[in-house]
Amino acid sequence: MRYYERLKSVREDHDLTQADIADLLQTTRQQVSKWETGVQMMGVDKYITLAKYYNVSVDYLLGLIDTPRKLQ
């Protein structure tokens, strides 16, 4: 799975909208859409925030592993 597909998949698994994530990351819904479609890359700080919010490792969000690992 590509990193941007994982971002969308995890968000949908948590029944969240792009607007919900935009509020969390203090950005716009349009920016979240760009990240989820692979048009732009999200910054490391945003990945860290999402990893903490979802309680999964950044490597899972990046699509490097297929099984989510919880943060310690």
C-alpha positions in Angstrom: 0.0 0.0 0.0 1.3 3.4 -0.9 1.8 5.9 2.0 -1.0 8.2 0.8 -3.4 5.3 0.5 -2.5 4.3 4.1 -3.3 7.8 5.4 -6.8 7.7 3.9 -7.4 4.1 5.0 -6.4 4.7 8.6 -8.6 7.9 8.7 -11.6 6.0 7.3 -11.0 3.1 9.7 -11.5 5.6 12.6 -14.6 7.1 11.0 -13.0 10.5 10.6 -13.4 13.1 7.8 -10.7 15.0 6.1 -12.0 18.0 8.0 -11.5 16.2 11.3 -7.8 15.5 10.4 -7.4 19.1 9.2 -8.5 20.4 12.6 -6.1 18.0 14.4 -3.2 19.0 12.2 -4.2 22.7 12.1 -4.4 22.8 8.3 -7.2 22.8 5.6 -9.3 19.9 4.3 -7.8 20.7 0.9 -4.3 20.1 2.2 -5.3 16.8 3.7 -6.8 15.8 0.4 -3.5 16.6 -1.3 -1.7 14.3 1.2 -4.2 11.5 0.7 -3.9 11.6 -3.1 -0.1 11.8 -3.1 -0.1 15.2 -4.7 2.1 16.5 -1.8 4.1 14.9 0.9 3.2 15.5 4.5 5.9 16.8 6.9 7.5 14.6 9.5 5.9 16.6 12.3 2.4 15.8 10.9 3.2 12.1 10.7 4.3 12.1 14.4 1.1 13.9 15.4 -1.0 11.3 13.5 1.0 8.4 14.9 0.4 9.6 18.4 -3.3 10.2 17.7 -3.9 6.8 16.1 -1.4 5.1 18.5 0.4 3.4 15.6 4.0 3.6 14.4 5.1 6.0 11.7 6.4 3.2 9.6 2.9 1.8 9.5 1.5 5.2 8.4 4.2 5.3 5.7 3.2 1.9 4.4 6.6 0.4 5.2 5.0 -2.4 7.3 1.5 -3.9 6.9 0.7 -4.7 10.5 0.2 -1.7 12.8 2.5 -1.5 15.8 1.3 0.4 18.8 3.4 3.1 20.3 5.1 2.4 23.6 
